[in-house]
Amino acid sequence: MSKQSPDSISTSDPLKLENSLRSASLDTPPYLPPKSLILSLSATTFLLGAAGSWWATKRQLSEELPELTISRVQAEELIVKRLARVTAVKALALGTLLCLTGGGIFVVGVGMFMGVNNIHEFNVKMNQIFPESMKIKRENKNQSEQDVDELYKKFLSEGKEPRKILYTARHFYSAYTTNNDGLINTSIQTKNISARDLLTSDWGKDRLTWGTGDLMTEEFFLSKVFSESLQPSQVVPFYFRAEETPKDEDITITTLITADRFTVFNRLVNRYQGPISVTIHVIDEPETREDLLKDLHILYNSNPLMKKFVDVHLIMDKFERQFNMWRNIAKFFARTNYIMMLDVDFFLCTNFREKILNNEVIMEKLRALNTALVVPAFEYVNLEEGKDPTTFPSTKQVLLQEVQSGRLNMFHSSWVRGHGATNYSKYYETQELFKVTKYQYHYEPYVIFPQKTPWCDERFIGYGANKAACLFEIYISGVDYWVLPDDYLIHQTHKYPESARKYERKYNKKLYDQFREEICFRYARNFITNGEWETEKAANLKQECQKIRGFNQAIRFFASTG
């Protein structure tokens, strides 16, 4: 990632400005004199000091021997005392000189052997050689603040510009542009603890800081981050952390699973072989916690690809199906600039990740933060055929043949509003990226989009409108949906809890109607206040929100009040 000068940073982003200013000041190393000059100056200084001590002692002793008549015995005693003092001063001066000179030569020799020029580079080198033994044990709050700030400065001075940092006294939640071979080891080791130990341990007690002095516990911080969800809930980020640090310019699949979806999740990991951030719900009941964590450890440690690519975050509570909260957890701790919000039951039939990352036109759209890429979703008409992904078509040509034969259809074809805006007829015919032009608020495709987009509203609990609400707010915020022409997903058949779906959909429908009005009014006022009402960013809002009663009247009021 190229660095920006302080002059090129907008002051509207204080964190970015601070990071850039600190990086600019630390990128240029201080002047370091040659080693030979340092050694020579040190030796000369201590030689002069020793000579001065000798002269001062001699003068003092001369003054102590007055010219008077004394006995032979008294004279001998004075001579012995004088010789003892002179010998002690000589020994002290010579010993100091030899110790410091020898020590200096030894230090310079070690530095030359290790290829370092100063104490900072020596610390970095030693941390690379002995990463475990060099860990700092913070004994108190003040020491913790100082250590964290020093680590931050050293991190920037090494040219490792952070994309985002949220660090604690013991470990880092971070996404870096470099690998883990520097001073700071970002990996968090497997915990290998039981559910009982997890509940009684100090999870969440680490202190978060944004520099020095401003501290709060991790638990308190996350309680605000997910404050709209049902509480109490315990979030355990990075219960397992992937061994490989992803690049910023990559796509993390964010998904959520429960204990009954481990097998299909393992299949997703093997298929994608890229960064995945997954939220796993742990029901806070004694009879289920231990078994789930035991199965999770077996799953994670038995698959090398899982250990290489997957970050696992736990949510422990007694609330079922807080889907939007779980999505936000996976997104919040994703370590790339772009994410794909995916249900775990979908099979990835094509390698869209490689195509997107190697297509500069598409990447520029994503970098502009106003584009989301739709991957069309399908399912088998005969649900039994959707259980074995090894039989799924691997190319669009074969997909079209199965669509024409009536075996495959758009996902949830009985609910056209859910995916109809993708425009499957155009998808079947084109080989070019195309824009969704007939958006409607029930639209809930599977999309790839920038991480810096609005969050899912956590008030939606259970089935019905939860994902549509996420995508509605993203659309209203100024993000357009574009359909990938050659990629697709196929649903792997599984059972739904139909009784719960019926009740939850009824409740969420009422909530969604209120939510859409709230989002339209809030973003309209935001655009007007920020001078963006007449820009392309407000186009989606104007098109979709004018259907709401009283909207135009509210716009006139917002415009008149500024």
MOWOMO-V669364 format. One record per residue. PHI is phi in whole degrees, -180 to 180 (* if undefined). OMEGA is omega in degrees with one decimal (NA if undefined). NEAR is the number of other ideal C-beta (glycine too) atoms within 12 Angstrom. Layout:
# MOWOMO-V669364
<<PHI & OMEGA & NEAR> <PHI & OMEGA & NEAR>>
This chain:
# MOWOMO-V669364
<<* & 179.7 & 19> <-76 & -178.7 & 11> <-85 & 178.3 & 24> <-108 & 175.4 & 19> <-75 & 179.7 & 14> <-58 & -178.0 & 19> <-69 & -175.9 & 11> <-91 & -177.5 & 15> <-95 & 177.7 & 21> <-75 & 178.4 & 13> <-74 & 177.5 & 14> <-74 & 178.9 & 9> <-119 & -173.2 & 16> <-58 & -178.3 & 14> <-65 & 179.1 & 20> <-65 & 179.4 & 24> <-64 & -179.3 & 20> <-62 & -180.0 & 21> <-60 & -177.3 & 32> <-68 & 178.9 & 28> <-64 & -180.0 & 23> <-68 & 178.2 & 26> <-65 & -177.3 & 30> <-64 & -177.8 & 22> <-75 & -176.7 & 18> <-101 & -179.1 & 24> <-67 & -177.8 & 22> <-91 & -176.3 & 12> <-69 & 178.3 & 14> <-68 & 179.6 & 13> <-67 & 179.5 & 9> <-120 & 179.4 & 15> <-65 & 177.1 & 14> <-59 & -178.8 & 15> <-63 & -178.4 & 21> <-62 & 179.1 & 14> <-66 & 178.4 & 15> <-61 & -179.3 & 22> <-64 & -178.7 & 25> <-64 & 179.0 & 18> <-64 & 178.8 & 18> <-64 & -179.3 & 26> <-63 & -179.6 & 25> <-61 & -179.8 & 18> <-60 & -176.7 & 19> <-78 & 172.7 & 27> <-64 & 177.7 & 21> <-63 & 177.9 & 16> <-63 & 179.6 & 20> <-65 & 179.0 & 26> <-62 & 178.1 & 19> <-62 & 178.4 & 16> <-63 & 178.4 & 25> <-61 & -177.7 & 24> <-64 & -179.2 & 17> <-65 & 179.3 & 18> <-66 & -180.0 & 26> <-61 & -180.0 & 20> <-65 & -179.7 & 14> <-64 & 179.9 & 17> <-68 & 178.2 & 22> <-63 & 179.8 & 16> <-70 & -178.2 & 12> <-80 & -179.7 & 15> <-109 & -177.9 & 18> <-67 & 179.9 & 11> <-82 & 179.0 & 8> <-141 & -177.4 & 9> <-78 & 178.2 & 8> <-130 & 179.9 & 14> <-76 & 179.6 & 10> <-61 & -178.9 & 10> <-64 & 179.4 & 10> <-64 & 179.0 & 15> <-63 & -179.8 & 15> <-64 & 179.1 & 13> <-63 & 179.4 & 15> <-65 & 179.7 & 21> <-64 & 179.6 & 18> <-62 & 179.4 & 14> <-62 & -178.9 & 19> <-64 & 179.5 & 22> <-63 & -179.6 & 17> <-64 & -179.3 & 16> <-67 & -179.8 & 23> <-62 & 179.6 & 24> <-64 & -179.8 & 16> <-64 & 179.3 & 18> <-66 & 178.4 & 26> <-61 & -179.0 & 20> <-63 & 179.9 & 18> <-64 & -179.1 & 20> <-65 & -178.8 & 26> <-66 & 179.9 & 21> <-65 & 177.9 & 17> <-63 & -179.6 & 22> <-62 & -179.4 & 25> <-64 & -178.5 & 19> <-64 & -177.1 & 18> <-70 & 178.7 & 25> <-65 & 179.0 & 24> <-64 & 178.1 & 19> <-62 & 178.5 & 19> <-62 & 178.8 & 26> <-62 & -179.7 & 21> <-64 & -179.5 & 16> <-64 & 178.7 & 22> <-63 & 179.3 & 26> <-63 & 177.7 & 15> <-63 & 178.6 & 19> <-62 & 178.8 & 25> <-66 & -179.6 & 17> <-65 & -178.5 & 12> <-86 & 178.3 & 20> <75 & 179.3 & 13> <-115 & -176.1 & 23> <-116 & -178.5 & 21> <-156 & -174.4 & 23> <-65 & 178.2 & 18> <-64 & 178.6 & 23> <-65 & 177.2 & 23> <-64 & 178.2 & 23> <-61 & 179.3 & 24> <-61 & -178.2 & 30> <-63 & -179.7 & 25> <-67 & 176.4 & 21> <-68 & 176.6 & 26> <-70 & -177.2 & 24> <-80 & -178.3 & 16> <-124 & -174.6 & 13> <-63 & -176.6 & 20> <-79 & -174.1 & 13> <-72 & -177.4 & 11> <-93 & -180.0 & 19> <-65 & -177.8 & 19> <-89 & 176.4 & 22> <-100 & -176.3 & 12> <-85 & -173.9 & 21> <-92 & -178.9 & 11> <-153 & -174.0 & 12> <-63 & -178.1 & 16> <-63 & 178.6 & 16> <-64 & 179.2 & 17> <-61 & -179.9 & 26> <-62 & -177.9 & 24> <-66 & -178.8 & 21> <-63 & -178.4 & 27> <-62 & 180.0 & 35> <-65 & 178.8 & 25> <-65 & 177.3 & 23> <-62 & 179.9 & 39> <-63 & -179.5 & 31> <-65 & 179.6 & 24> <-64 & 178.9 & 25> <-60 & 179.8 & 34> <-70 & -177.2 & 32> <-66 & 178.0 & 28> <-87 & 177.5 & 30> <81 & -180.0 & 23> <-94 & -174.2 & 34> <-72 & -176.5 & 28> <-78 & 172.2 & 34> <-78 & 172.5 & 28> <-156 & 178.2 & 26> <-134 & 171.5 & 33> <-136 & -170.2 & 30> <-118 & 178.5 & 33> <-120 & -178.9 & 33> <-67 & -177.0 & 31> <-112 & -178.9 & 26> <-155 & -173.2 & 28> <-113 & 164.5 & 35> <-103 & -168.8 & 34> <-156 & 171.8 & 35> <-135 & -174.0 & 38> <-113 & 177.5 & 34> <-91 & -178.9 & 32> <-127 & 179.5 & 24> <-85 & -172.7 & 18> <-98 & -175.2 & 25> <-95 & -178.5 & 19> <-98 & -176.0 & 27> <-62 & -173.7 & 34> <-97 & 177.2 & 37> <-92 & -172.6 & 29> <-87 & -176.4 & 35> <-78 & 175.6 & 26> <-112 & -171.9 & 28> <-72 & 175.2 & 20> <-56 & -174.0 & 21> <-80 & 179.0 & 25> <52 & 178.1 & 16> <-122 & -178.8 & 24> <-85 & 178.2 & 19> <-63 & 179.8 & 31> <-65 & 178.7 & 13> <-66 & -179.2 & 15> <-63 & -177.9 & 27> <-73 & -176.8 & 23> <-100 & -178.2 & 11> <-82 & -177.3 & 17> <-96 & 175.5 & 18> <-56 & 176.6 & 28> <87 & -178.2 & 27> <-94 & 175.9 & 20> <-59 & -179.0 & 31> <-102 & 178.0 & 32> <-90 & -179.9 & 31> <-146 & 174.3 & 29> <-119 & -175.5 & 23> <113 & 178.2 & 22> <-130 & 172.9 & 20> <94 & -175.9 & 15> <-90 & -174.9 & 13> <-122 & 170.2 & 24> <-152 & 179.9 & 22> <-75 & 176.5 & 19> <-58 & -179.3 & 31> <-60 & -179.8 & 25> <-67 & 179.5 & 18> <-60 & -177.6 & 27> <-69 & 177.2 & 35> <-64 & 176.3 & 19> <-80 & -179.6 & 16> <-56 & -176.7 & 26> <-114 & -172.1 & 38> <-71 & -178.5 & 20> <-86 & 179.4 & 22> <-85 & 176.5 & 35> <-69 & -176.5 & 23> <-128 & 7.5 & 21> <-84 & 174.7 & 18> <-136 & 178.4 & 32> <-109 & 178.0 & 33> <-96 & 178.3 & 39> <-118 & -179.2 & 39> <-71 & 174.9 & 41> <50 & 171.9 & 38> <-58 & 163.9 & 38> <-122 & 177.9 & 36> <-122 & -178.6 & 38> <-60 & 179.1 & 39> <-69 & -177.3 & 25> <-97 & 177.0 & 26> <-84 & -177.3 & 32> <-73 & 174.5 & 39> <-77 & 175.8 & 23> <-59 & -178.1 & 31> <-83 & 177.8 & 27> <-144 & -176.7 & 35> <-119 & 176.0 & 41> <-95 & 171.0 & 39> <-77 & 174.8 & 44> <-106 & -177.2 & 45> <-149 & -178.1 & 40> <-142 & -177.4 & 37> <-142 & 170.8 & 41> <-117 & -172.2 & 31> <-59 & -176.7 & 24> <-80 & -177.6 & 19> <-113 & -178.4 & 28> <-63 & -176.9 & 29> <-65 & -179.0 & 22> <-70 & 175.8 & 31> <-68 & 177.0 & 38> <-59 & 177.5 & 26> <-66 & 178.6 & 28> <-63 & 179.7 & 36> <-61 & -179.4 & 36> <-64 & -177.5 & 24> <-79 & -172.9 & 31> <-79 & -179.2 & 37> <52 & 177.1 & 25> <-150 & -175.6 & 36> <-63 & 178.2 & 40> <-134 & 173.9 & 49> <-117 & -173.0 & 47> <-121 & 172.5 & 49> <-100 & 179.0 & 46> <-115 & 179.9 & 40> <-86 & 177.2 & 40> <-112 & 179.2 & 37> <-68 & -173.6 & 28> <-81 & 177.1 & 25> <-132 & -174.7 & 19> <-55 & -174.2 & 15> <-76 & -177.8 & 10> <-113 & -175.9 & 21> <-57 & -173.4 & 29> <-62 & -178.3 & 23> <-66 & -178.9 & 19> <-65 & -179.0 & 33> <-67 & 176.7 & 33> <-63 & 177.6 & 22> <-65 & 179.5 & 26> <-65 & 179.4 & 41> <-64 & 178.2 & 27> <-64 & -179.9 & 16> <-61 & -174.0 & 30> <-69 & -174.2 & 35> <-81 & -179.7 & 21> <-92 & -178.2 & 16> <-122 & 179.9 & 26> <-58 & 178.9 & 17> <-69 & 176.9 & 26> <-63 & -178.9 & 33> <-67 & -176.9 & 24> <-79 & -168.2 & 24> <-117 & -165.4 & 35> <-107 & 168.3 & 46> <-98 & -177.9 & 46> <-111 & 177.6 & 41> <-123 & -178.6 & 43> <-102 & 168.9 & 42> <-126 & -176.0 & 44> <-112 & 175.5 & 32> <-165 & -178.3 & 29> <-107 & -174.1 & 20> <-104 & 179.0 & 25> <-83 & 166.2 & 22> <58 & 169.3 & 33> <-85 & -168.1 & 36> <-57 & -176.5 & 41> <-70 & 173.7 & 42> <-63 & -179.8 & 39> <-62 & 176.8 & 46> <-62 & -178.8 & 45> <-65 & 177.8 & 40> <-62 & -179.5 & 42> <-62 & 179.4 & 44> <-72 & -176.6 & 40> <-59 & -176.8 & 34> <-102 & 172.8 & 43> <-65 & -172.3 & 44> <-114 & 176.3 & 45> <-130 & -178.8 & 39> <-73 & -174.7 & 30> <-130 & -178.6 & 41> <-134 & 171.2 & 44> <-121 & 178.0 & 43> <-86 & -170.2 & 44> <-131 & 168.9 & 40> <-79 & -170.4 & 39> <-65 & -176.2 & 39> <-79 & -179.5 & 32> <-93 & -179.9 & 38> <-94 & 179.8 & 38> <-82 & -175.2 & 39> <-86 & -177.4 & 32> <-133 & -179.7 & 30> <-93 & -178.1 & 22> <-67 & -178.4 & 36> <-60 & -178.8 & 36> <-65 & -179.6 & 18> <-63 & -177.2 & 22> <-67 & -176.3 & 34> <-65 & -179.9 & 26> <-100 & 179.2 & 13> <-110 & -173.5 & 22> <-65 & 179.1 & 13> <-63 & 179.8 & 17> <-67 & -179.6 & 30> <-63 & 177.7 & 24> <-64 & 176.2 & 14> <-64 & 179.3 & 26> <-67 & -179.5 & 36> <-64 & 179.5 & 20> <-73 & 176.9 & 21> <64 & 179.3 & 22> <-127 & -176.6 & 28> <-135 & 169.9 & 32> <-125 & -176.3 & 42> <-101 & -179.0 & 42> <-93 & 171.7 & 42> <-104 & -176.0 & 43> <-57 & -176.7 & 45> <-113 & -179.0 & 40> <-131 & 171.1 & 40> <-149 & 179.9 & 36> <-79 & 178.1 & 30> <-63 & 171.5 & 22> <-86 & -171.6 & 16> <-58 & 179.0 & 20> <-63 & 179.9 & 14> <-73 & -178.3 & 25> <-92 & -177.6 & 30> <-94 & -176.4 & 23> <-117 & -175.9 & 15> <-68 & 178.5 & 26> <-67 & 179.2 & 15> <-96 & -176.9 & 20> <-73 & 178.6 & 31> <-64 & -177.2 & 27> <-105 & 177.0 & 21> <-134 & 179.7 & 16> <-66 & 179.4 & 27> <-60 & 178.9 & 16> <-69 & 177.0 & 21> <-58 & -178.4 & 32> <-62 & 177.9 & 24> <-63 & -179.3 & 15> <-74 & 174.1 & 29> <-67 & -179.9 & 28> <-65 & 179.4 & 14> <-80 & 178.4 & 16> <89 & 180.0 & 13> <-79 & -178.8 & 24> <-112 & 176.4 & 35> <-147 & 175.9 & 31> <-57 & -177.8 & 32> <-64 & -179.6 & 35> <52 & -177.6 & 26> <-63 & 177.8 & 22> <-74 & 177.1 & 13> <-121 & -172.7 & 20> <-61 & -178.6 & 20> <-61 & -176.3 & 21> <-67 & -175.6 & 26> <-135 & -175.6 & 39> <-62 & -177.8 & 28> <-65 & 176.2 & 35> <-61 & -179.4 & 41> <66 & -177.2 & 27> <-63 & 179.6 & 30> <-60 & 178.1 & 16> <-69 & 179.5 & 22> <-61 & -178.8 & 34> <-64 & -171.5 & 27> <-101 & -169.6 & 15> <-102 & 171.9 & 20> <-123 & -178.3 & 16> <-118 & 173.4 & 16> <-60 & -179.8 & 28> <-135 & -173.5 & 27> <-90 & 173.9 & 27> <-75 & -175.1 & 33> <-111 & -179.2 & 18> <-121 & 179.2 & 21> <-64 & 169.0 & 35> <-144 & -162.7 & 26> <-70 & 173.9 & 34> <-91 & -175.1 & 30> <-65 & -178.9 & 37> <-143 & 178.9 & 39> <-77 & 174.3 & 46> <-100 & -165.4 & 43> <-128 & 173.0 & 44> <-113 & -174.1 & 43> <-154 & 179.7 & 44> <-65 & 176.9 & 33> <-65 & 179.9 & 36> <-81 & 177.8 & 27> <-137 & -179.2 & 32> <-58 & -179.2 & 29> <-87 & 176.3 & 30> <-75 & -179.9 & 39> <-73 & -171.5 & 36> <-83 & 176.8 & 32> <-73 & 179.0 & 29> <-83 & -179.1 & 39> <-112 & 177.2 & 30> <87 & -174.9 & 31> <-77 & 174.3 & 29> <98 & 170.0 & 30> <71 & -175.7 & 39> <-65 & 179.6 & 39> <-74 & 177.6 & 36> <-60 & 178.2 & 40> <-65 & 176.3 & 38> <-57 & -173.8 & 42> <-74 & 176.1 & 43> <-64 & -178.9 & 38> <-65 & 176.7 & 37> <-61 & -179.9 & 43> <-65 & -179.0 & 41> <-64 & -178.6 & 37> <-70 & 177.2 & 33> <115 & -179.9 & 34> <-97 & 177.6 & 37> <-96 & 178.3 & 33> <-100 & 178.6 & 38> <-124 & -174.5 & 37> <-96 & 174.7 & 42> <-72 & -169.8 & 40> <-82 & -173.3 & 30> <-121 & -175.7 & 29> <-114 & -177.5 & 37> <-165 & 176.2 & 42> <-123 & 174.5 & 41> <-129 & -177.2 & 40> <-75 & 174.8 & 36> <-93 & -171.2 & 35> <-58 & 172.8 & 23> <-155 & -176.8 & 22> <-86 & 175.5 & 14> <-111 & 173.2 & 20> <-77 & -170.0 & 17> <-60 & -177.8 & 11> <-65 & 178.9 & 13> <-68 & -178.5 & 19> <-60 & -176.7 & 20> <-63 & -178.8 & 16> <-69 & -175.6 & 17> <-66 & 178.0 & 27> <-64 & 179.9 & 27> <-64 & 179.4 & 17> <-66 & -176.0 & 23> <-69 & 176.6 & 31> <-63 & 178.0 & 24> <-64 & 179.8 & 16> <-64 & -177.0 & 26> <-67 & 177.6 & 32> <-61 & 178.0 & 22> <-69 & -178.5 & 20> <-61 & -178.1 & 31> <-63 & 176.7 & 33> <-62 & -180.0 & 24> <-59 & -178.2 & 24> <-66 & -179.1 & 33> <-62 & -179.0 & 37> <-67 & -177.0 & 27> <-67 & -178.8 & 23> <-71 & 177.0 & 36> <-61 & 179.7 & 36> <-64 & 179.4 & 26> <-63 & 179.7 & 23> <-63 & -179.2 & 29> <-65 & -178.6 & 27> <-63 & -177.3 & 16> <-89 & 178.8 & 18> <72 & -177.1 & 13> <-110 & -174.6 & 20> <-65 & -178.3 & 24> <-94 & 179.6 & 13> <-98 & 179.1 & 16> <-63 & -178.1 & 17> <-61 & -177.5 & 26> <-92 & -173.7 & 30> <-63 & -178.9 & 25> <-63 & 179.7 & 36> <-64 & -178.7 & 37> <-60 & -178.0 & 26> <-70 & -172.1 & 23> <-88 & -171.2 & 31> <-86 & 178.4 & 32> <-67 & 177.7 & 19> <-75 & -176.8 & 18> <-84 & -178.6 & 26> <-63 & 177.5 & 14> <84 & -175.1 & 16> <-67 & -177.5 & 26> <-63 & 177.3 & 18> <-64 & 179.3 & 15> <-65 & -179.9 & 24> <-64 & 178.4 & 25> <-63 & 178.7 & 14> <-68 & 179.3 & 16> <-60 & -178.0 & 24> <-67 & -177.7 & 18> <-75 & -178.7 & 11> <-92 & 179.8 & 11> <76 & NA & 11>>
